[in-house]
Amino acid sequence: MSRISDNDSMPTPDRLLHTGAEHPVDPEDLVMASGRDVTPALVEKARQDLAKYGARAVERLLP
């Protein structure tokens, strides 16, 4: 049986949280954000979405 440590039950500190807007999104990041496996076809689709929508492509997946 595993025990949950006090650190595991604590919220993540604000200094460690980020929205992703601080740095560019790679096509692979976009595919992973969709919850799908990274495949060449999905990476290409993500590349096209990033070209069309820019950083907003992520917002289409994640509210």
Secondary structure, 3 states (H helix, E strand, C coil): CCCCCCCCCCCCCHHHCCCCCCCCCCHHHHHHHCCCCCCHHHHHHHHHHHHHHCCHHHHHHCC
